[in-house]
Amino acid sequence: MSNKETKFVDIYPSKKSHRILVWVGDFFINFICAILFFNIAVFPITKAIVNYDDIKLEMADCQDDMMDVLYENKVLFYEENELNYFDDNLVTTNDYFVAYHVQSQISTNNCFYNYYTSIKQDPSELVELYSLNSGSTFFDLDILDANGVPTLKDEYVTEFSPLYIEGDALSENATTDYESFSSLFLKYYDSMLEDVLVNDLTYQDLSYISLSQQVDEYVTQLDDYIITAGLISYLLSIVILYVMVPLLSINKRRITISANKQTITEKIMKINKVGQDNLRLLPKSEIILQAVYSMISNLTLLVIVVVPSITITYAFSLNLLVFLSAFGLLYDLIGLFFILFNQFNKSLTDTLTKVILLENADLLNIVRTKGNKF
């Protein structure tokens, strides 16, 4: 019976810093590719297929009709060149509201009087509105003017009067109070619009509630297109970077099965993933499983993929993308904890898939010890 020589080789997992760099490097390559796919190809193609711009125009028409309903019922005012610019209209409507209380008491200048008293025929709701959000700070709720509207306290009438005196300006204290008063106006206006969405407001054949519902449908439709395009771009980058790049190589214009099965960052840093139990390079099935876990880990970037085709504010209003990104961030934080406090410097994904990362030199020593060609 022949005696076989037992060979030993010392191996060490990749350093913590190297493991983190591999993770971060692949993460940002995935991030850049997904953004490029979305903005250069996937989203433009999606927009062309679903007539995205036409839907936006139809939604804008509905929004203009909604403002027409408000204009015609005198609950929203505009100056020249402000037509259908809602934010500017709110400033103008606030100006009319201040002028009503400081200067004229012309009922038609008060959007809240027009809605609650003239349209709804319920003056008590108007007084109740003025009492909301600490309205008593500015208004004397027990003293009503000739229109049944709570009056602005004398001290604020005096403070705001310079607005209507040519060449005069508000004092520093009056400016602060005016800003607070304008914030109160916006809260009143929000409350009024909430009431409109319950009780409706009409003009000719236009219904504010119906138009609002139609706008909501358009918004949901457009959001779904953006989310779908974002997910497609993200998955496409995952497949290319975590499946095709590790499994395939191009030699002399021929596509062949890659020997080392490394991601881009792993190739740059000369690091390999091997099975924890057998210290062999991962088979195809394990590479695909690694890609699935990378898809979960890299979800953190998903909400940013759709920028700059849409604004960052819009992106963070897409609840599904935000939820998936938050889930990915949680997974990454747990993964980082694993790397920092694991003796083999393994991430959460490495632990779940029983994988360890080795430097190329250590892998070469293993192969030579086993008597195989590298």
C-alpha positions in Angstrom: 0.0 0.0 0.0 1.5 3.3 -1.1 1.8 6.2 1.2 0.5 9.5 -0.2 2.1 12.7 0.9 -0.2 15.0 2.7 0.3 18.6 1.5 -0.7 21.7 3.4 -1.1 25.2 2.2 -1.8 28.3 4.2 -4.6 30.4 2.8 -6.1 33.7 4.0 -9.3 35.4 3.0 -9.1 38.7 1.3 -8.5 41.7 3.7 -11.5 43.5 5.0 -10.5 46.6 3.0 -10.3 44.5 -0.2 -13.7 42.9 0.5 -15.3 46.2 1.0 -13.6 47.7 -2.2 -14.9 44.8 -4.3 -18.4 45.3 -3.0 -18.3 49.1 -3.4 -16.6 48.9 -6.8 -19.2 46.6 -8.3 -21.9 48.6 -6.7 -20.9 51.8 -8.4 -20.3 50.2 -11.7 -23.8 48.7 -11.5 -25.1 52.2 -10.5 -23.4 53.9 -13.5 -24.6 51.3 -16.0 -28.2 51.3 -14.7 -28.3 55.1 -15.0 -26.9 55.0 -18.5 -29.3 52.2 -19.6 -32.3 54.1 -18.2 -31.5 57.6 -19.5 -30.0 56.7 -22.9 -32.1 53.6 -24.0 -34.8 52.1 -21.8 -36.7 55.3 -20.8 -36.6 56.9 -24.2 -37.8 53.7 -25.8 -40.6 53.4 -23.2 -41.7 57.0 -23.8 -42.0 56.3 -27.5 -43.9 53.1 -27.1 -46.5 54.4 -24.6 -46.8 58.0 -25.9 -45.5 59.3 -22.6 -45.4 62.9 -23.7 -48.9 62.8 -25.1 -50.2 61.6 -21.8 -48.3 64.4 -20.0 -50.0 66.9 -22.3 -53.5 65.4 -21.6 -52.7 65.6 -17.9 -51.7 69.2 -18.2 -54.9 70.0 -20.0 -56.9 68.4 -17.1 -54.9 70.5 -14.6 -55.6 73.6 -16.6 -59.3 72.8 -16.5 -59.1 72.3 -12.7 -57.7 75.8 -12.4 -60.4 77.2 -14.7 -63.0 75.8 -12.3 -61.2 77.6 -9.4 -60.8 80.8 -11.5 -64.5 81.0 -12.5 -65.7 80.4 -9.0 -63.3 83.1 -7.7 -61.4 80.9 -5.3 -58.2 81.4 -7.2 -56.9 84.7 -8.7 -54.3 85.5 -11.2 -52.6 88.5 -12.7 -51.6 89.0 -16.3 -49.1 86.3 -17.5 -49.9 84.1 -14.5 -52.7 82.0 -16.2 -52.4 78.3 -15.2 -49.4 78.9 -13.0 -50.8 77.6 -9.7 -47.9 78.6 -7.4 -47.9 82.2 -8.8 -51.7 82.2 -8.5 -51.5 81.3 -4.8 -49.2 84.3 -4.2 -51.7 86.5 -6.0 -54.7 85.0 -4.1 -52.8 85.6 -0.9 -52.3 89.3 -1.9 -56.0 89.6 -2.5 -56.7 88.0 0.9 -54.4 90.4 2.7 -55.9 93.4 0.8 -59.4 92.4 1.8 -58.5 92.5 5.5 -56.2 95.5 5.5 -57.7 97.8 2.9 -61.0 97.1 1.1 -63.2 94.4 2.6 -64.5 93.8 -1.0 -66.0 90.3 -0.5 -65.0 89.0 -4.0 -61.3 89.5 -3.1 -61.6 86.9 -0.3 -61.5 83.4 -1.8 -62.7 81.8 1.4 -65.8 84.0 1.5 -66.5 83.2 -2.1 -66.4 79.5 -1.4 -67.9 79.0 2.0 -70.5 81.9 2.0 -71.3 82.6 -1.6 -71.1 79.0 -3.0 -71.7 76.7 0.0 -74.0 79.2 1.7 -72.6 78.3 5.1 -71.0 81.3 6.9 -70.4 79.2 10.0 -67.8 77.1 8.1 -66.0 80.2 7.1 -65.7 81.3 10.7 -64.6 77.8 11.7 -61.9 77.9 9.0 -60.5 81.1 10.4 -60.2 79.4 13.8 -58.0 76.6 12.5 -54.2 76.5 12.9 -54.1 79.2 15.6 -56.0 81.7 13.5 -56.9 83.6 16.6 -53.3 84.8 16.6 -54.2 87.1 13.7 -58.0 87.3 13.7 -60.6 88.5 16.2 -63.0 85.6 15.9 -65.7 87.4 17.9 -65.8 90.5 15.7 -67.1 90.0 12.2 -67.1 92.5 9.4 -70.1 93.4 7.2 -69.6 90.2 5.2 -69.6 88.0 8.3 -65.8 87.5 8.1 -63.6 87.6 11.2 -61.6 90.8 11.3 -57.8 91.1 11.3 -56.5 92.5 14.6 -55.7 96.2 14.5 -52.0 95.6 15.3 -51.6 93.5 12.1 -53.7 96.0 10.0 -51.2 98.6 11.1 -48.2 96.4 10.4 -49.3 95.4 6.9 -50.6 98.9 5.8 -47.2 99.9 4.3 -47.9 97.4 1.5 -50.5 99.8 0.1 -48.5 103.0 0.6 -46.2 103.8 -2.4 -42.6 104.1 -1.3 -43.2 102.5 2.1 -42.0 99.1 3.2 -42.7 96.6 6.0 -40.6 96.7 9.1 -38.5 93.8 10.0 -41.0 92.6 12.6 -43.9 93.2 10.1 -42.1 91.1 7.5 -41.8 88.2 9.9 -45.5 88.4 10.8 -46.4 88.7 7.1 -44.5 85.5 6.4 -46.4 83.7 9.2 -49.7 85.2 7.9 -48.9 83.8 4.4 -48.2 80.4 5.9 -51.6 80.5 7.6 -53.2 81.4 4.4 -51.7 78.4 2.7 -53.0 76.1 5.4 -56.5 77.7 5.0 -56.3 77.1 1.3 -55.3 73.5 1.7 -58.3 73.0 4.0 -60.6 74.6 1.4 -59.3 72.4 -1.4 -59.8 69.3 0.8 -63.4 70.4 1.2 -63.7 70.9 -2.6 -62.5 67.4 -3.1 -65.4 66.2 -0.9 -68.2 68.5 -2.0 -67.0 69.3 -5.5 -66.9 72.6 -7.4 -68.2 72.9 -11.0 -68.0 75.2 -14.0 -70.1 74.5 -17.0 -69.6 70.8 -17.7 -66.3 70.6 -15.7 -66.2 68.9 -12.3 -63.2 69.5 -10.0 -63.5 66.1 -8.4 -63.7 64.3 -11.8 -60.8 66.2 -13.1 -58.7 65.5 -10.0 -59.4 61.8 -10.3 -58.4 61.9 -13.9 -55.2 63.7 -13.1 -54.5 61.0 -10.4 -55.0 58.3 -13.0 -52.5 60.0 -15.3 -50.0 60.4 -12.5 -50.3 56.7 -11.6 -49.9 55.7 -15.2 -46.8 57.9 -15.7 -45.3 56.7 -12.4 -45.8 53.1 -13.4 -43.9 53.7 -16.7 -41.0 55.3 -14.9 -40.8 52.5 -12.3 -41.0 49.8 -15.0 -38.3 51.4 -17.0 -36.1 51.9 -13.9 -36.5 48.2 -12.9 -35.7 47.0 -16.5 -32.6 49.2 -16.6 -31.5 47.9 -13.1 -32.1 44.2 -14.0 -30.3 44.6 -17.3 -27.2 46.0 -15.6 -27.3 43.2 -13.0 -27.5 40.5 -15.7 -24.6 42.0 -17.7 -22.3 42.8 -14.8 -23.0 39.8 -12.5 -23.9 37.0 -15.0 -22.5 37.7 -18.4 -19.2 39.4 -17.3 -18.2 36.6 -14.9 -19.4 33.7 -17.1 -18.3 34.9 -20.6 -15.0 36.1 -22.0 -14.0 37.3 -25.5 -10.9 35.8 -27.0 -9.9 36.5 -30.6 -13.4 37.8 -31.3 -14.9 34.6 -30.0 -17.2 34.4 -26.9 -16.1 31.6 -24.6 -16.9 30.5 -21.1 -14.7 32.4 -18.6 -12.3 30.4 -16.5 -12.0 32.7 -13.5 -15.7 33.9 -13.3 -14.9 37.3 -11.8 -16.8 40.5 -11.8 -15.1 43.6 -13.1 -13.8 44.8 -9.7 -12.7 41.3 -8.8 -10.6 41.2 -12.0 -9.1 44.6 -11.3 -8.2 43.6 -7.7 -7.2 40.0 -8.7 -9.7 38.4 -6.3 -11.7 35.2 -6.8 -14.9 33.8 -5.1 -14.5 30.2 -4.1 -16.8 27.7 -2.4 -16.2 27.7 1.4 -16.4 23.9 1.6 -14.4 22.8 -1.5 -12.3 26.0 -2.2 -13.2 25.6 -5.9 -14.3 28.3 -8.3 -18.1 28.7 -8.3 -20.1 26.8 -10.9 -22.5 28.5 -13.2 -25.5 28.0 -10.9 -23.7 29.6 -8.0 -22.7 32.6 -10.2 -26.4 33.1 -11.0 -27.3 32.8 -7.3 -24.6 35.4 -6.5 -26.2 37.7 -9.1 -29.6 37.3 -7.4 -28.1 38.3 -4.1 -26.3 41.2 -5.7 -29.6 42.3 -7.2 -30.9 42.6 -3.6 -27.8 44.2 -2.2 -27.6 46.9 -4.9 -31.3 47.9 -4.6 -30.0 50.8 -2.6 -29.2 52.7 -5.8 -32.6 52.0 -7.5 -34.3 55.2 -6.6 -31.5 57.2 -8.1 -31.4 55.3 -11.4 -34.3 57.3 -12.8 -32.4 60.6 -12.3 -31.8 63.0 -14.2 -34.6 62.1 -16.6 -36.9 63.1 -13.7 -36.1 65.3 -10.7 -34.7 63.9 -7.5 -37.9 65.1 -5.7 -40.1 63.2 -8.2 -37.9 60.1 -7.8 -38.4 60.0 -4.0 -42.1 60.3 -4.5 -42.2 56.9 -6.2 -43.0 54.8 -3.2 -42.1 51.4 -4.7 -38.6 52.5 -5.7 -38.1 54.2 -2.3 -39.2 51.0 -0.5 -36.9 48.8 -2.5 -34.0 51.2 -2.0 -34.6 51.3 1.7 -34.7 47.5 1.8 -31.4 47.3 -0.1 -29.8 49.8 2.2 -30.8 47.7 5.2 -29.4 44.6 3.6 -26.1 46.5 2.8 -25.8 47.8 6.4 -26.2 44.2 7.7 -23.7 43.1 5.1 -21.1 45.7 6.2 -21.6 44.6 9.8 -20.8 41.0 8.8 -17.6 42.1 6.9 -16.3 44.1 9.9 -17.0 41.5 12.5 -16.6 38.2 10.6 -13.2 36.5 11.0 -13.3 35.5 7.3 -14.3 39.0 6.2 -17.4 37.6 4.6 -20.5 39.7 3.8 -24.0 38.7 4.5 -24.3 37.4 0.9 -21.0 35.4 1.3 -22.3 33.9 4.5 -25.7 32.9 3.0 -24.1 31.4 -0.1 -21.1 29.8 1.7 -18.5 31.7 -0.4 -15.1 33.1 0.6 -13.0 35.6 -1.3 -9.4 34.8 -2.0 -6.5 36.7 -3.6 -5.4 35.2 -6.9 -2.0 34.1 -5.4 -3.8 32.1 -2.7 -6.0 30.4 -5.2 -3.0 29.6 -7.3 -1.4 27.9 -4.3 -4.5 25.8 -3.8 -4.6 24.7 -7.4 -0.9 23.7 -7.4 -1.3 21.9 -4.1 -4.1 19.9 -5.5 -2.0 19.0 -8.5 -4.2 20.7 -11.0 -3.3 23.2 -13.7 -4.3 26.7 -13.0 
